[in-house]
Amino acid sequence: MIPSDRLQQIKDRLGYVEARMAEGAGDIAALGREYAELKPVVAQIAEWERLQEDLSEAEAMLEDPEMRALAEEELPALRARLPEAERAVQLALLPRDAADARPAVLEIRPGTGGEEAALFAGDLARMYQRYAEAQGWRWEVIEEQLSDLGGLRELVVRIAGEGVFARLKFESGVHRVQRVPETESGGRIHTSAATVAVLPEAAEVDIRIDPNDLRIDTMRASGAGGQHVNTTDSAVRITHVPTGLVVTSSEKSQHRNREIALQVLRARLFDMERQKSDAARSADRKAQVGSGDRSERIRTYNFPQGRLTDHRIGLTLYRLEQVLAGDLDEIIDALTAEHQAAQLAELDG
């Protein structure tokens, strides 16, 4: 049962925010963000409360002989809709991940499997780029190193748009591929892997970096096979000495490279802090979908069978070609629903 006092607090808060916005008082941008978060929640509450009122009225009509037949006709549909409406309110009330609305830093690197793993990493990069384009998001390459056959040695991308981290945060982990490599003459199926990390972008207020903790080196940008692609020392490598994290950026502008590299470094440090706090909140990390544990295989892409399996939720789809073309919504929706179900179970427990 949803506590009515909690619902009233939310409705009262929306009224307060609306009044402050009408007065032009306070931090308008912050008020606008809070309004955008509260408005759909209050709409769900209103829908649930209307349904309860309609149900009460229909039940009262049973006492009136003239209205009884109409009430008996309406009641089954009203009663059937009530659990769904209550669940919608419960989902709307779930605690939000504060990072959900942020842009994300996507990192893809080949794992085991040599050149085939690098080619698969390239396939994943194209999959996510197509998905980003379909969502109307901005795709900004920060660092890209190609392999000799056109695969990826490393890709770091900033993705900006509405709800980027919320949609992509469950993609972090080890992605495994099973297929016959183009270089395989015997037709044998090989297994290789690539790692994906999705980090919420961090603002300076989230992570303050002591300049004394940084070692900054400049170097020439390199392309596929390691050859230098320009003759100036424009690429920047930043090492965060306390953690050993290393970030590089190879744009043409050295000043811009420093900005980008610091942006990525902040995102990685912010992610480390989030991982620590998540671990402190939950002793059993494996029970949580999207925990970000990158040591575990999360998904298998089986080319001979055209099959994709997400091992965390037991989801299997036989439309691998469409998924690799960027059709990820069914997978992301299923992971989000499973995560919400786990949150609800935690609250009920």
C-alpha positions as CSV (number, residue, x, y, z in Angstrom):
1,M,0.0,0.0,0.0
2,I,1.3,3.5,-0.9
3,P,1.4,5.8,2.1
4,S,-1.0,8.7,1.5
5,D,1.1,11.2,3.4
6,R,4.0,10.6,1.0
7,L,1.7,11.3,-1.9
8,Q,0.5,14.5,-0.4
9,Q,4.0,15.7,0.3
10,I,4.8,15.2,-3.4
11,K,1.7,17.1,-4.5
12,D,2.4,19.9,-2.0
13,R,6.0,20.2,-3.3
14,L,4.9,20.5,-6.9
15,G,2.5,23.3,-5.8
16,Y,5.4,25.1,-4.0
17,V,7.7,24.7,-7.0
18,E,5.0,26.1,-9.4
19,A,4.4,29.1,-7.1
20,R,8.1,29.9,-6.9
21,M,8.5,29.6,-10.7
22,A,5.4,31.9,-11.2
23,E,7.0,34.5,-8.9
24,G,10.4,34.2,-10.7
25,A,12.0,33.6,-7.4
26,G,15.0,31.3,-6.5
27,D,17.1,29.3,-8.9
28,I,14.8,29.1,-12.0
29,A,16.9,26.4,-13.7
30,A,16.9,24.2,-10.6
31,L,13.2,24.8,-10.1
32,G,12.6,23.9,-13.7
33,R,14.4,20.6,-13.4
34,E,12.5,19.7,-10.2
35,Y,9.2,20.6,-11.8
36,A,10.0,18.4,-14.8
37,E,10.7,15.5,-12.4
38,L,7.6,16.0,-10.2
39,K,5.0,16.7,-12.9
40,P,4.8,13.2,-14.3
41,V,4.8,11.7,-10.8
42,V,1.9,13.8,-9.7
43,A,0.1,12.9,-13.0
44,Q,0.5,9.2,-12.1
45,I,-0.8,9.9,-8.6
46,A,-3.8,11.8,-10.0
47,E,-4.7,8.9,-12.4
48,W,-4.5,6.4,-9.5
49,E,-6.7,8.5,-7.2
50,R,-9.2,9.1,-10.0
51,L,-9.4,5.4,-10.6
52,Q,-10.0,4.8,-6.8
53,E,-12.8,7.3,-6.8
54,D,-14.4,5.8,-9.8
55,L,-14.2,2.4,-8.2
56,S,-15.8,3.7,-4.9
57,E,-18.6,5.4,-6.9
58,A,-19.3,2.2,-8.9
59,E,-19.4,0.1,-5.7
60,A,-21.8,2.6,-4.1
61,M,-24.0,2.3,-7.2
62,L,-24.6,-1.4,-6.4
63,E,-26.9,-0.3,-3.6
64,D,-29.2,1.5,-6.2
65,P,-31.4,-1.0,-8.0
66,E,-31.7,1.3,-11.0
67,M,-27.9,1.7,-11.3
68,R,-26.8,-1.8,-10.2
69,A,-26.6,-3.3,-13.8
70,L,-24.4,-0.4,-14.9
71,A,-22.1,-0.7,-11.9
72,E,-21.7,-4.5,-12.4
73,E,-20.7,-3.8,-16.0
74,E,-18.1,-1.1,-15.0
75,L,-16.6,-2.8,-11.9
76,P,-14.5,-5.6,-13.5
77,A,-12.7,-3.2,-15.8
78,L,-12.0,-0.7,-12.9
79,R,-10.7,-3.4,-10.6
80,A,-8.5,-4.8,-13.4
81,R,-6.9,-1.4,-14.0
82,L,-6.2,-0.6,-10.3
83,P,-3.1,-2.9,-9.8
84,E,-1.4,-1.5,-12.9
85,A,-2.1,2.1,-11.8
86,E,-0.8,1.4,-8.4
87,R,2.4,-0.1,-9.8
88,A,2.8,2.9,-12.1
89,V,2.7,5.1,-9.0
90,Q,5.2,2.9,-7.1
91,L,7.6,3.0,-10.1
92,A,7.2,6.8,-10.2
93,L,8.1,7.0,-6.5
94,L,11.3,4.9,-6.8
95,P,14.5,6.8,-5.9
96,R,16.1,8.3,-8.9
97,D,19.7,7.8,-9.8
98,A,21.0,11.4,-9.7
99,A,23.2,10.7,-12.7
100,D,20.4,9.5,-15.0
101,A,19.9,12.8,-16.8
102,R,23.6,13.4,-17.4
103,P,25.7,12.9,-20.6
104,A,27.8,9.8,-20.6
105,V,31.4,8.8,-21.4
106,L,31.4,5.5,-23.4
107,E,34.6,3.5,-23.5
108,I,35.1,0.4,-25.6
109,R,38.2,-1.8,-25.7
110,P,38.9,-5.3,-27.1
111,G,39.3,-8.1,-24.6
112,T,40.6,-11.6,-25.3
113,G,40.7,-12.7,-28.9
114,G,43.3,-10.6,-30.7
115,E,42.4,-8.9,-34.0
116,E,38.9,-10.6,-33.9
117,A,38.2,-8.9,-30.5
118,A,39.3,-5.5,-32.0
119,L,36.9,-6.1,-35.0
120,F,34.1,-6.9,-32.5
121,A,34.8,-3.8,-30.5
122,G,34.3,-1.9,-33.8
123,D,31.0,-3.6,-34.3
124,L,29.9,-2.6,-30.8
125,A,31.0,1.0,-31.4
126,R,28.9,1.2,-34.6
127,M,25.9,-0.4,-32.8
128,Y,26.0,2.3,-30.1
129,Q,26.6,5.1,-32.6
130,R,23.5,4.1,-34.6
131,Y,21.4,3.9,-31.4
132,A,22.7,7.3,-30.4
133,E,21.8,8.7,-33.8
134,A,18.3,7.2,-33.5
135,Q,17.8,8.9,-30.2
136,G,18.9,12.3,-31.5
137,W,22.0,12.3,-29.2
138,R,25.3,13.9,-29.9
139,W,28.3,11.6,-30.5
140,E,31.7,13.2,-29.8
141,V,34.8,11.1,-30.3
142,I,37.4,11.8,-27.6
143,E,40.0,9.1,-28.3
144,E,40.0,6.5,-31.1
145,Q,42.8,4.0,-31.9
146,L,42.2,1.7,-34.9
147,S,43.7,-1.8,-35.4
148,D,45.5,-2.8,-38.6
149,L,42.3,-4.5,-40.0
150,G,40.0,-1.6,-39.1
151,G,38.9,-2.8,-35.7
152,L,39.3,-0.8,-32.5
153,R,42.1,-0.8,-30.0
154,E,40.3,1.8,-28.0
155,L,37.4,4.2,-28.3
156,V,36.3,6.9,-25.8
157,V,33.2,8.9,-26.8
158,R,31.1,11.6,-25.1
159,I,27.4,11.1,-25.7
160,A,25.1,14.0,-24.9
161,G,21.3,14.2,-25.0
162,E,18.2,13.5,-23.0
163,G,18.5,10.6,-20.6
164,V,21.7,9.3,-22.0
165,F,23.1,7.7,-18.9
166,A,19.7,6.3,-17.8
167,R,19.4,4.4,-21.1
168,L,23.0,3.2,-21.4
169,K,24.2,2.6,-17.8
170,F,23.4,-1.2,-18.0
171,E,25.7,-1.7,-21.0
172,S,28.8,-1.7,-18.8
173,G,30.5,-5.1,-18.7
174,V,32.1,-7.8,-20.8
175,H,30.4,-8.5,-24.2
176,R,31.3,-11.8,-25.8
177,V,31.0,-12.8,-29.5
178,Q,30.9,-16.2,-31.1
179,R,31.4,-16.2,-34.9
180,V,33.7,-17.4,-37.7
181,P,36.3,-14.7,-38.1
182,E,37.0,-13.3,-41.6
183,T,40.6,-14.4,-41.1
184,E,39.6,-18.0,-40.3
185,S,40.0,-20.3,-43.4
186,G,38.8,-23.5,-41.6
187,G,35.3,-22.2,-40.8
188,R,35.8,-22.7,-37.1
189,I,33.7,-20.6,-34.6
190,H,35.9,-18.4,-32.4
191,T,35.0,-16.8,-29.1
192,S,36.3,-13.3,-28.3
193,A,35.3,-10.4,-26.1
194,A,35.2,-6.6,-25.7
195,T,34.7,-4.5,-22.6
196,V,32.2,-1.6,-22.4
197,A,32.2,1.0,-19.7
198,V,29.5,3.7,-19.5
199,L,30.3,6.5,-17.0
200,P,28.1,9.5,-16.1
201,E,29.8,12.7,-16.9
202,A,31.0,14.5,-13.8
203,A,31.0,18.2,-13.2
204,E,33.8,20.1,-11.5
205,V,31.6,20.4,-8.4
206,D,31.3,16.6,-8.2
207,I,35.0,15.8,-8.4
208,R,37.7,18.3,-7.5
209,I,41.1,17.4,-8.8
210,D,44.3,18.7,-7.2
211,P,46.6,19.9,-10.0
212,N,49.5,18.6,-8.0
213,D,48.1,15.1,-8.4
214,L,48.4,15.3,-12.2
215,R,51.2,14.5,-14.6
216,I,50.6,16.0,-18.0
217,D,52.6,14.8,-21.1
218,T,52.2,16.0,-24.7
219,M,52.9,13.7,-27.7
220,R,52.1,13.2,-31.3
221,A,48.7,11.8,-32.2
222,S,48.9,8.3,-33.7
223,G,46.5,6.5,-36.0
224,A,46.0,2.8,-37.1
225,G,49.1,0.7,-36.5
226,G,50.7,3.5,-34.4
227,Q,51.8,5.7,-37.2
228,H,51.9,9.5,-36.4
229,V,49.0,11.4,-38.0
230,N,50.4,14.8,-37.4
231,T,53.8,16.4,-36.8
232,T,53.0,18.5,-33.8
233,D,52.9,17.5,-30.1
234,S,49.1,18.2,-29.8
235,A,47.9,15.0,-28.1
236,V,47.7,15.1,-24.4
237,R,48.2,12.3,-21.8
238,I,47.1,13.0,-18.2
239,T,48.1,10.6,-15.4
240,H,46.3,10.9,-12.1
241,V,49.1,9.9,-9.8
242,P,47.1,8.8,-6.7
243,T,44.9,6.3,-8.6
244,G,47.2,5.6,-11.6
245,L,44.4,6.4,-14.1
246,V,45.7,7.5,-17.5
247,V,43.6,9.5,-20.0
248,T,44.6,10.6,-23.5
249,S,43.0,12.9,-26.1
250,S,44.2,13.5,-29.6
251,E,42.3,16.4,-31.1
252,K,44.2,19.0,-33.1
253,S,44.1,21.6,-30.3
254,Q,46.4,20.9,-27.4
255,H,44.3,23.2,-25.2
256,R,41.1,21.4,-26.1
257,N,42.8,18.0,-25.5
258,R,43.6,19.1,-21.9
259,E,39.9,20.0,-21.4
260,I,38.7,16.7,-22.9
261,A,41.2,14.6,-21.0
262,L,40.3,16.2,-17.7
263,Q,36.6,15.7,-18.5
264,V,37.1,12.0,-19.0
265,L,39.3,11.8,-15.9
266,R,36.6,13.4,-13.8
267,A,34.1,10.9,-15.2
268,R,36.3,7.9,-14.2
269,L,37.0,9.3,-10.7
270,F,33.3,10.0,-10.3
271,D,32.4,6.5,-11.4
272,M,34.9,5.1,-8.8
273,E,33.2,7.1,-6.1
274,R,29.8,5.9,-7.2
275,Q,31.0,2.3,-7.2
276,K,32.3,2.7,-3.6
277,S,29.0,4.2,-2.4
278,D,27.0,1.5,-4.2
279,A,29.0,-1.2,-2.6
280,A,28.6,0.3,0.8
281,R,24.8,0.5,0.3
282,S,24.5,-3.1,-0.8
283,A,26.4,-6.1,0.5
284,D,25.1,-8.3,-2.3
285,R,26.1,-6.5,-5.5
286,K,25.3,-9.5,-7.7
287,A,21.6,-9.2,-7.0
288,Q,21.6,-5.8,-8.7
289,V,21.1,-5.5,-12.4
290,G,23.5,-2.9,-13.8
291,S,25.9,-3.0,-10.9
292,G,28.7,-2.0,-13.2
293,D,30.8,-5.1,-12.4
294,R,33.0,-5.2,-15.5
295,S,34.7,-8.5,-14.6
296,E,31.6,-10.5,-15.5
297,R,30.3,-11.4,-18.9
298,I,27.0,-9.7,-19.4
299,R,26.0,-10.6,-23.0
300,T,26.8,-13.0,-25.8
301,Y,26.4,-12.3,-29.5
302,N,26.1,-15.6,-31.4
303,F,26.4,-15.0,-35.1
304,P,25.9,-18.5,-36.5
305,Q,22.5,-18.7,-34.7
306,G,21.6,-15.0,-35.0
307,R,21.1,-15.0,-31.3
308,L,21.8,-12.4,-28.5
309,T,21.6,-13.5,-24.9
310,D,21.8,-11.1,-21.9
311,H,22.9,-13.4,-19.1
312,R,21.9,-11.0,-16.3
313,I,18.2,-11.4,-17.0
314,G,18.1,-14.5,-19.1
315,L,16.8,-12.5,-22.2
316,T,17.4,-14.2,-25.6
317,L,16.6,-12.5,-28.9
318,Y,16.9,-14.1,-32.3
319,R,17.4,-10.8,-34.2
320,L,21.1,-10.1,-33.8
321,E,21.4,-8.2,-37.1
322,Q,18.8,-5.6,-36.0
323,V,20.4,-5.2,-32.6
324,L,23.8,-4.6,-34.2
325,A,22.1,-2.0,-36.4
326,G,21.3,-0.1,-33.3
327,D,17.9,-1.5,-32.3
328,L,18.6,-1.7,-28.6
329,D,15.3,-0.5,-27.0
330,E,13.9,-4.0,-26.2
331,I,17.1,-5.0,-24.4
332,I,17.4,-1.7,-22.5
333,D,13.7,-1.7,-21.6
334,A,14.0,-5.2,-20.2
335,L,17.1,-4.4,-18.1
336,T,15.4,-1.2,-16.8
337,A,12.2,-3.1,-15.9
338,E,14.3,-5.8,-14.1
339,H,16.2,-3.1,-12.2
340,Q,12.9,-1.4,-11.1
341,A,11.5,-4.8,-10.0
342,A,14.5,-5.3,-7.8
343,Q,14.1,-1.8,-6.4
344,L,10.5,-2.5,-5.6
345,A,11.3,-5.9,-4.0
346,E,14.0,-4.1,-1.9
347,L,11.5,-1.5,-0.7
348,D,8.9,-4.2,0.1
349,G,11.5,-6.2,2.0
